Amino acid sequence: MRQRLDLTLAVGLALAGASLQSAPVPAQAALSSPETEARSFVQTTIDQVLTILRNPALPQQKKKDDVEQIAYDRFDFQLISRLVLAQNWNKLSPKQQADFVDAFKQHLSATYRDTLDNFRDEKITIESSRLEPKGDVTVMTLVHGAADNTKVDYRLRRLPEGWRGIDVIVEGVSLVQNFRSQTQEIISNEGADVLIQRLRDKQIKDVAPKGKA
């Protein structure tokens, strides 16, 4: 299960599925404009990824490169890094901040690139969406596996350049909160430079639902 859900990235988590069908929205419960936009953003992203993964003419390395670029375009890694570090962000020098963003981005990228080797014919449905404080929107999806289903939620924020992913929640486990608890401990005990090096060495645990293989 971890290999299927580790995108974490962000997109590769639910985007490693095979088809997407949006659940119908009752007319009396029409979504607000931000929710509609956010749902469309998620569906469009998944459709783009699936088009790449289903193309038999593309070598596997090319597929990984193309999906990675989509993730880079549609997730705000600097904002995610700031959310992960929380109050520790301002304690880092500008160079450490830039190094952390780069190391964190590469760490997540390496994780979800590996998941693309395990592409399976699963179905993903958008189940619902929720307007959050500050205008964020969480889009809830369900990955329909052969043995079980997995809830994967995407938290999105509308930035000047458009909607961007800022968190992924797998079975209730938040990517941001999971990494925040780890980074706080390492920074407190060993310092920011050690944290950055551990990310580069991929020695930080990835988010995964408890009890999932």
N, C-alpha and C positions, 0 to 999 in steps of 0.2 A: 504493500500500500504506500509506503514512503516514496518509492520510486515513481509511483503514479501521481503523487500529490505534492511533490517537493517544489514546485515552481515558486513557487514562492515567487515567488514571484511571480512572484509572482506571477504571468500569464500561463506559463507551462503547467501549473497545477490543474486547473479545470480545462485548460486549453489542450491538454493531451488527450481529450476525449475524441469521439468520432462524429457526433451530430448534435445539433442544438435546436431545441424547439421551445419557443417562449410560451409559457402558460397563458391562456386567454385571460384578459382582464375584463371583468364584468363592467357593463356600461355605467352602472350606478356607482362604480368605484374607480372611475377614471383616474389615472395617475396625474400628479402635478407635472408641470413642464420639466423641472430638474430630474425627477425620477424617470420620466420618459426618455430624456436625453441620456441619462446614465445607463439605462437598460440598453438603449441603442448602441452606446459606446461599447458595452460588454459584448453584445451580439456581433457587432461588426468586427471586433478584435478576434473573437473566436472564429468567425467565418474566414477571416484572412489567414489565420493559423492553419485551419483545416484545409484550406485550398493548397497551402504549401505542403502539408504533411501527406496529402492524398495524391500529390503529383508524382507519378512513377518515373518521370523523366529527370527528376532532381536527385543528385547524389545526396546521401545522408548528411554529409558535412555542409553542403549548401543549404539543406533544410534547416539545420541547426543555426547557421549564420543568419538566415532570413528571419527565423522566429525570434532569435536574440535581438535583432534590430527592431522588430515590432515591440518587444518588451521594453527596449530602451526608449522608444518613442512614446510609449503609452503609460509608463510608470515614472513618477518623479522621484528618482533615487536620492537626490539631495534632500528633499522634504522627508522622505522615509528615514533617511539617516538622522535628520534633526529630531524626528519623533522617537526614534530608537534611543538616541543618546539623552533626550530630554534635557534636564538641567546641566548635564555634563557637556553639552554641545559648546556652550560659551566658555567652558574651562579649557578647551582645546585651542591651540594656536591656529591661525588661518591655514598653515601648511598641514597641520594634523587633521583639520577638518577636511581638507581636500583629499588627503591620503586615506582618511576613513571612508569617505564617499566612494572613492575609487576601489578600495579593497572590499568594501561591502558589496558593491555592484558586481565585481568580479566573482566574489564568493557565491552570490545568489545565481549568477549566470552559469557558473560551472555546475551548480546543483541541478538547475532545470534543463541544461543541455543534455545531461545524462538521462533525464526522464524521457527524452524523445526517442531513445533507443527502445523504449518499452511502449510505444504507441499501440493502443488497442482500440477495437471497434466498440467504444462505449458511447452512451448517450448522455448529454448534459442538457438539463432544462433550467430555464430561469423561472424560479418559483415565485418570487415576489421582490419587492424593493422597499426601502424605508428611508425617509428623509431624516437626517441627523442634525445635531446642532451645528451652527456655522455654515449651514448649507450643504454639508457633505451628504452623500447618498450611499447606502449600502445595498448592493444587488446580491440577492441570495440565489445560489444555484445548487443543483443536485446532480452529482455524478452517479449515473446508474451503472454499477459494476455487475459482473457476472454473479458474484457471491453476495454483495451488499451494496448499499448506497452510501455516499459520503457528501456531507454538506460542505460547500465551499462558498464563502461570502467574500465579496470584493467591496472595499470601502473606497469611494471615489471623491475627488474634490475638483471643483471647477476653478481652474487657474486662468491667468490671462491668455495662455496659449491653448486653452480648452480643458476638457475633462482629463484627469490623470489618476491612475491607481495609486493609493497611498497606504494600503494595508490589505492583507489576505488573511482570512480567518477560516481555518480548517477544523471542522467539528468543534467549534467554539474556542480553538486555540489561535490567538492572534500572532501573526508574524512579528509585528512591532513589539508587542508586550513580551513575547518569548525572547527575542533578542535583547530587549531593554534590560530584563532581569540579569542576563548573562553579562552584558557589557558593563552594567553598573558594578557588578562584583569584580570584574577584571580591572576596571579603571581604578576602583577604590584600593584594591590590593596590590596591583602591579603597574598601573599607569596606562596611559593612552597608547604609547608606542608598542607596548606588549600586545594590547588588544588588536591594533592594526596588523601586527605581524602574525598573530594567530588567525586572523581572517584570511590573510594571504596564504597561510599554510593550511587553510580549511580545517582549523581545529576548533571551530565553534559549532555547536550542535544546531542542526536544522529543525524547523518546526515540523512536528508530525503528531497526529492524534494518538493519544495514549491507547495502547493495546493493539494498534495497527502495525502490521509487519512491513 
